[in-house]
């Protein structure tokens, strides 16, 4: 998953930035990307406390 090939394919599949610094971004991704001014920070405690509800909400949204 950290290979350059995988990391270069991932942005247009998952709409996330690659973690491999060798990966080059596709021109379409660069053209339309927006650099976030603030990134989400979620602690392990928040994940543990909300995991079940988030999974339930996600499942309901996907199965509509």
Jmol script that loads the backbone (N, CA, C; Angstrom):
load data "model"
ATOM      1  N   UNK A   1       0.812  -1.204   0.000  1.00  0.00           N
ATOM      2  CA  UNK A   1       0.000   0.000   0.000  1.00  0.00           C
ATOM      3  C   UNK A   1       0.857   1.272   0.000  1.00  0.00           C
ATOM      4  N   UNK A   2       2.103   1.131   0.336  1.00  0.00           N
ATOM      5  CA  UNK A   2       2.973   2.302   0.336  1.00  0.00           C
ATOM      6  C   UNK A   2       3.773   2.440  -0.950  1.00  0.00           C
ATOM      7  N   UNK A   3       3.568   1.509  -1.874  1.00  0.00           N
ATOM      8  CA  UNK A   3       4.301   1.590  -3.135  1.00  0.00           C
ATOM      9  C   UNK A   3       3.906   2.864  -3.888  1.00  0.00           C
ATOM     10  N   UNK A   4       4.823   3.341  -4.694  1.00  0.00           N
ATOM     11  CA  UNK A   4       4.551   4.546  -5.479  1.00  0.00           C
ATOM     12  C   UNK A   4       3.350   4.338  -6.395  1.00  0.00           C
ATOM     13  N   UNK A   5       3.269   3.168  -7.023  1.00  0.00           N
ATOM     14  CA  UNK A   5       2.155   2.885  -7.929  1.00  0.00           C
ATOM     15  C   UNK A   5       0.816   2.984  -7.210  1.00  0.00           C
ATOM     16  N   UNK A   6       0.716   2.343  -6.065  1.00  0.00           N
ATOM     17  CA  UNK A   6      -0.531   2.376  -5.294  1.00  0.00           C
ATOM     18  C   UNK A   6      -0.834   3.799  -4.832  1.00  0.00           C
ATOM     19  N   UNK A   7       0.170   4.471  -4.310  1.00  0.00           N
ATOM     20  CA  UNK A   7      -0.026   5.814  -3.777  1.00  0.00           C
ATOM     21  C   UNK A   7      -0.410   6.811  -4.873  1.00  0.00           C
ATOM     22  N   UNK A   8       0.059   6.614  -6.080  1.00  0.00           N
ATOM     23  CA  UNK A   8      -0.319   7.509  -7.168  1.00  0.00           C
ATOM     24  C   UNK A   8      -1.737   7.245  -7.660  1.00  0.00           C
ATOM     25  N   UNK A   9      -2.220   6.039  -7.473  1.00  0.00           N
ATOM     26  CA  UNK A   9      -3.582   5.687  -7.889  1.00  0.00           C
ATOM     27  C   UNK A   9      -4.624   6.114  -6.851  1.00  0.00           C
ATOM     28  N   UNK A  10      -4.246   6.134  -5.609  1.00  0.00           N
ATOM     29  CA  UNK A  10      -5.171   6.362  -4.505  1.00  0.00           C
ATOM     30  C   UNK A  10      -5.898   7.718  -4.515  1.00  0.00           C
ATOM     31  N   UNK A  11      -5.244   8.832  -4.824  1.00  0.00           N
ATOM     32  CA  UNK A  11      -5.952  10.119  -4.747  1.00  0.00           C
ATOM     33  C   UNK A  11      -7.230  10.188  -5.579  1.00  0.00           C
ATOM     34  N   UNK A  12      -7.233   9.634  -6.779  1.00  0.00           N
ATOM     35  CA  UNK A  12      -8.434   9.696  -7.607  1.00  0.00           C
ATOM     36  C   UNK A  12      -9.434   8.589  -7.283  1.00  0.00           C
ATOM     37  N   UNK A  13      -9.045   7.629  -6.480  1.00  0.00           N
ATOM     38  CA  UNK A  13      -9.952   6.561  -6.067  1.00  0.00           C
ATOM     39  C   UNK A  13     -10.626   6.882  -4.733  1.00  0.00           C
ATOM     40  N   UNK A  14      -9.855   7.485  -3.819  1.00  0.00           N
ATOM     41  CA  UNK A  14     -10.341   7.723  -2.459  1.00  0.00           C
ATOM     42  C   UNK A  14     -10.380   9.200  -2.085  1.00  0.00           C
ATOM     43  N   UNK A  15      -9.877  10.048  -2.977  1.00  0.00           N
ATOM     44  CA  UNK A  15      -9.852  11.492  -2.750  1.00  0.00           C
ATOM     45  C   UNK A  15      -9.104  11.855  -1.476  1.00  0.00           C
ATOM     46  N   UNK A  16      -7.922  11.265  -1.336  1.00  0.00           N
ATOM     47  CA  UNK A  16      -7.019  11.537  -0.222  1.00  0.00           C
ATOM     48  C   UNK A  16      -5.625  11.779  -0.781  1.00  0.00           C
ATOM     49  N   UNK A  17      -4.795  12.443  -0.016  1.00  0.00           N
ATOM     50  CA  UNK A  17      -3.418  12.666  -0.416  1.00  0.00           C
ATOM     51  C   UNK A  17      -2.590  11.412  -0.160  1.00  0.00           C
ATOM     52  N   UNK A  18      -1.609  11.126  -1.014  1.00  0.00           N
ATOM     53  CA  UNK A  18      -0.738   9.991  -0.769  1.00  0.00           C
ATOM     54  C   UNK A  18       0.197  10.283   0.410  1.00  0.00           C
ATOM     55  N   UNK A  19       0.630   9.228   1.076  1.00  0.00           N
ATOM     56  CA  UNK A  19       1.581   9.402   2.174  1.00  0.00           C
ATOM     57  C   UNK A  19       3.015   9.172   1.702  1.00  0.00           C
ATOM     58  N   UNK A  20       3.172   8.538   0.563  1.00  0.00           N
ATOM     59  CA  UNK A  20       4.493   8.282   0.000  1.00  0.00           C
ATOM     60  C   UNK A  20       4.980   9.562  -0.674  1.00  0.00           C
ATOM     61  N   UNK A  21       6.068  10.164  -0.192  1.00  0.00           N
ATOM     62  CA  UNK A  21       6.529  11.427  -0.778  1.00  0.00           C
ATOM     63  C   UNK A  21       7.025  11.286  -2.215  1.00  0.00           C
ATOM     64  N   UNK A  22       7.284  10.065  -2.669  1.00  0.00           N
ATOM     65  CA  UNK A  22       7.733   9.829  -4.046  1.00  0.00           C
ATOM     66  C   UNK A  22       6.557   9.837  -5.036  1.00  0.00           C
ATOM     67  N   UNK A  23       5.337   9.690  -4.539  1.00  0.00           N
ATOM     68  CA  UNK A  23       4.158   9.616  -5.402  1.00  0.00           C
ATOM     69  C   UNK A  23       3.860  10.986  -6.007  1.00  0.00           C
ATOM     70  N   UNK A  24       3.575  10.984  -7.281  1.00  0.00           N
ATOM     71  CA  UNK A  24       3.207  12.221  -7.981  1.00  0.00           C
ATOM     72  C   UNK A  24       1.685  12.285  -8.094  1.00  0.00           C
ATOM     73  N   UNK A  25       1.150  13.484  -7.910  1.00  0.00           N
ATOM     74  CA  UNK A  25      -0.292  13.667  -7.988  1.00  0.00           C
ATOM     75  C   UNK A  25      -0.742  13.819  -9.433  1.00  0.00           C
ATOM     76  N   UNK A  26      -1.853  13.181  -9.763  1.00  0.00           N
ATOM     77  CA  UNK A  26      -2.443  13.280 -11.093  1.00  0.00           C
ATOM     78  C   UNK A  26      -2.861  14.724 -11.350  1.00  0.00           C
ATOM     79  N   UNK A  27      -2.735  15.159 -12.598  1.00  0.00           N
ATOM     80  CA  UNK A  27      -3.069  16.537 -12.977  1.00  0.00           C
ATOM     81  C   UNK A  27      -4.506  16.911 -12.609  1.00  0.00           C
ATOM     82  N   UNK A  28      -5.446  15.981 -12.785  1.00  0.00           N
ATOM     83  CA  UNK A  28      -6.850  16.261 -12.442  1.00  0.00           C
ATOM     84  C   UNK A  28      -7.007  16.476 -10.942  1.00  0.00           C
ATOM     85  N   UNK A  29      -6.280  15.714 -10.149  1.00  0.00           N
ATOM     86  CA  UNK A  29      -6.350  15.874  -8.697  1.00  0.00           C
ATOM     87  C   UNK A  29      -5.814  17.247  -8.306  1.00  0.00           C
ATOM     88  N   UNK A  30      -4.683  17.616  -8.876  1.00  0.00           N
ATOM     89  CA  UNK A  30      -4.064  18.904  -8.571  1.00  0.00           C
ATOM     90  C   UNK A  30      -4.968  20.059  -8.997  1.00  0.00           C
ATOM     91  N   UNK A  31      -5.591  19.919 -10.159  1.00  0.00           N
ATOM     92  CA  UNK A  31      -6.433  20.991 -10.693  1.00  0.00           C
ATOM     93  C   UNK A  31      -7.602  21.329  -9.765  1.00  0.00           C
ATOM     94  N   UNK A  32      -8.183  20.305  -9.141  1.00  0.00           N
ATOM     95  CA  UNK A  32      -9.393  20.531  -8.353  1.00  0.00           C
ATOM     96  C   UNK A  32      -9.188  20.426  -6.849  1.00  0.00           C
ATOM     97  N   UNK A  33      -7.970  20.180  -6.398  1.00  0.00           N
ATOM     98  CA  UNK A  33      -7.773  19.990  -4.961  1.00  0.00           C
ATOM     99  C   UNK A  33      -7.906  21.294  -4.186  1.00  0.00           C
ATOM    100  N   UNK A  34      -8.259  21.153  -2.952  1.00  0.00           N
ATOM    101  CA  UNK A  34      -8.265  22.271  -2.017  1.00  0.00           C
ATOM    102  C   UNK A  34      -7.432  21.848  -0.823  1.00  0.00           C
ATOM    103  N   UNK A  35      -6.482  22.660  -0.466  1.00  0.00           N
ATOM    104  CA  UNK A  35      -5.642  22.373   0.690  1.00  0.00           C
ATOM    105  C   UNK A  35      -6.432  22.756   1.942  1.00  0.00           C
ATOM    106  N   UNK A  36      -6.670  21.800   2.836  1.00  0.00           N
ATOM    107  CA  UNK A  36      -7.432  22.136   4.041  1.00  0.00           C
ATOM    108  C   UNK A  36      -6.654  23.096   4.937  1.00  0.00           C
ATOM    109  N   UNK A  37      -7.369  24.035   5.511  1.00  0.00           N
ATOM    110  CA  UNK A  37      -6.725  24.965   6.440  1.00  0.00           C
ATOM    111  C   UNK A  37      -6.651  24.370   7.839  1.00  0.00           C
ATOM    112  N   UNK A  38      -7.532  23.412   8.097  1.00  0.00           N
ATOM    113  CA  UNK A  38      -7.544  22.764   9.400  1.00  0.00           C
ATOM    114  C   UNK A  38      -7.842  21.277   9.170  1.00  0.00           C
ATOM    115  N   UNK A  39      -7.011  20.434   9.703  1.00  0.00           N
ATOM    116  CA  UNK A  39      -7.237  18.999   9.543  1.00  0.00           C
ATOM    117  C   UNK A  39      -8.001  18.447  10.734  1.00  0.00           C
ATOM    118  N   UNK A  40      -8.721  17.374  10.502  1.00  0.00           N
ATOM    119  CA  UNK A  40      -9.493  16.736  11.571  1.00  0.00           C
ATOM    120  C   UNK A  40      -8.544  16.011  12.521  1.00  0.00           C
ATOM    121  N   UNK A  41      -8.795  16.125  13.767  1.00  0.00           N
ATOM    122  CA  UNK A  41      -8.027  15.428  14.784  1.00  0.00           C
ATOM    123  C   UNK A  41      -9.006  14.629  15.633  1.00  0.00           C
ATOM    124  N   UNK A  42      -8.829  13.324  15.672  1.00  0.00           N
ATOM    125  CA  UNK A  42      -9.712  12.458  16.453  1.00  0.00           C
ATOM    126  C   UNK A  42      -8.835  11.596  17.350  1.00  0.00           C
ATOM    127  N   UNK A  43      -9.085  11.664  18.633  1.00  0.00           N
ATOM    128  CA  UNK A  43      -8.279  10.892  19.582  1.00  0.00           C
ATOM    129  C   UNK A  43      -8.763   9.443  19.634  1.00  0.00           C
ATOM    130  N   UNK A  44      -7.917   8.532  20.071  1.00  0.00           N
ATOM    131  CA  UNK A  44      -8.356   7.145  20.245  1.00  0.00           C
ATOM    132  C   UNK A  44      -9.555   7.029  21.188  1.00  0.00           C
ATOM    133  N   UNK A  45      -9.613   7.879  22.169  1.00  0.00           N
ATOM    134  CA  UNK A  45     -10.734   7.862  23.113  1.00  0.00           C
ATOM    135  C   UNK A  45     -12.041   8.278  22.422  1.00  0.00           C
ATOM    136  N   UNK A  46     -11.976   9.268  21.560  1.00  0.00           N
ATOM    137  CA  UNK A  46     -13.168   9.694  20.819  1.00  0.00           C
ATOM    138  C   UNK A  46     -13.635   8.590  19.879  1.00  0.00           C
ATOM    139  N   UNK A  47     -12.693   7.927  19.254  1.00  0.00           N
ATOM    140  CA  UNK A  47     -13.046   6.825  18.360  1.00  0.00           C
ATOM    141  C   UNK A  47     -13.726   5.715  19.145  1.00  0.00           C
ATOM    142  N   UNK A  48     -13.157   5.335  20.255  1.00  0.00           N
ATOM    143  CA  UNK A  48     -13.733   4.268  21.076  1.00  0.00           C
ATOM    144  C   UNK A  48     -15.137   4.636  21.545  1.00  0.00           C
ATOM    145  N   UNK A  49     -15.332   5.880  21.935  1.00  0.00           N
ATOM    146  CA  UNK A  49     -16.624   6.311  22.463  1.00  0.00           C
ATOM    147  C   UNK A  49     -17.705   6.387  21.380  1.00  0.00           C
ATOM    148  N   UNK A  50     -17.318   6.667  20.139  1.00  0.00           N
ATOM    149  CA  UNK A  50     -18.306   6.915  19.087  1.00  0.00           C
ATOM    150  C   UNK A  50     -18.321   5.872  17.977  1.00  0.00           C
ATOM    151  N   UNK A  51     -17.443   4.898  18.055  1.00  0.00           N
ATOM    152  CA  UNK A  51     -17.283   3.912  16.979  1.00  0.00           C
ATOM    153  C   UNK A  51     -18.597   3.276  16.553  1.00  0.00           C
ATOM    154  N   UNK A  52     -19.336   2.734  17.490  1.00  0.00           N
ATOM    155  CA  UNK A  52     -20.565   2.010  17.152  1.00  0.00           C
ATOM    156  C   UNK A  52     -21.585   2.916  16.477  1.00  0.00           C
ATOM    157  N   UNK A  53     -21.738   4.140  16.957  1.00  0.00           N
ATOM    158  CA  UNK A  53     -22.696   5.066  16.346  1.00  0.00           C
ATOM    159  C   UNK A  53     -22.249   5.459  14.944  1.00  0.00           C
ATOM    160  N   UNK A  54     -20.968   5.712  14.775  1.00  0.00           N
ATOM    161  CA  UNK A  54     -20.449   6.071  13.458  1.00  0.00           C
ATOM    162  C   UNK A  54     -20.655   4.927  12.467  1.00  0.00           C
ATOM    163  N   UNK A  55     -20.396   3.703  12.896  1.00  0.00           N
ATOM    164  CA  UNK A  55     -20.603   2.557  12.016  1.00  0.00           C
ATOM    165  C   UNK A  55     -22.075   2.396  11.655  1.00  0.00           C
ATOM    166  N   UNK A  56     -22.944   2.595  12.621  1.00  0.00           N
ATOM    167  CA  UNK A  56     -24.385   2.517  12.369  1.00  0.00           C
ATOM    168  C   UNK A  56     -24.813   3.602  11.375  1.00  0.00           C
ATOM    169  N   UNK A  57     -24.371   4.825  11.597  1.00  0.00           N
ATOM    170  CA  UNK A  57     -24.718   5.941  10.707  1.00  0.00           C
ATOM    171  C   UNK A  57     -24.190   5.699   9.291  1.00  0.00           C
ATOM    172  N   UNK A  58     -22.950   5.234   9.192  1.00  0.00           N
ATOM    173  CA  UNK A  58     -22.342   4.977   7.885  1.00  0.00           C
ATOM    174  C   UNK A  58     -23.104   3.873   7.156  1.00  0.00           C
ATOM    175  N   UNK A  59     -23.433   2.796   7.879  1.00  0.00           N
ATOM    176  CA  UNK A  59     -24.152   1.679   7.258  1.00  0.00           C
ATOM    177  C   UNK A  59     -25.509   2.134   6.736  1.00  0.00           C
ATOM    178  N   UNK A  60     -26.223   2.927   7.512  1.00  0.00           N
ATOM    179  CA  UNK A  60     -27.521   3.436   7.071  1.00  0.00           C
ATOM    180  C   UNK A  60     -27.388   4.313   5.830  1.00  0.00           C
ATOM    181  N   UNK A  61     -26.356   5.147   5.788  1.00  0.00           N
ATOM    182  CA  UNK A  61     -26.157   6.031   4.636  1.00  0.00           C
ATOM    183  C   UNK A  61     -25.809   5.243   3.374  1.00  0.00           C
ATOM    184  N   UNK A  62     -24.991   4.228   3.528  1.00  0.00           N
ATOM    185  CA  UNK A  62     -24.545   3.441   2.377  1.00  0.00           C
ATOM    186  C   UNK A  62     -25.661   2.540   1.837  1.00  0.00           C
ATOM    187  N   UNK A  63     -26.505   2.045   2.706  1.00  0.00           N
ATOM    188  CA  UNK A  63     -27.527   1.102   2.280  1.00  0.00           C
ATOM    189  C   UNK A  63     -28.813   1.771   1.789  1.00  0.00           C
ATOM    190  N   UNK A  64     -28.849   3.066   1.716  1.00  0.00           N
ATOM    191  CA  UNK A  64     -30.055   3.771   1.236  1.00  0.00           C
ATOM    192  C   UNK A  64     -30.309   3.470  -0.195  1.00  0.00           C
TER     193      UNK A  64
END
end "model"
wireframe off; spacefill off
backbone 0.3
color backbone group
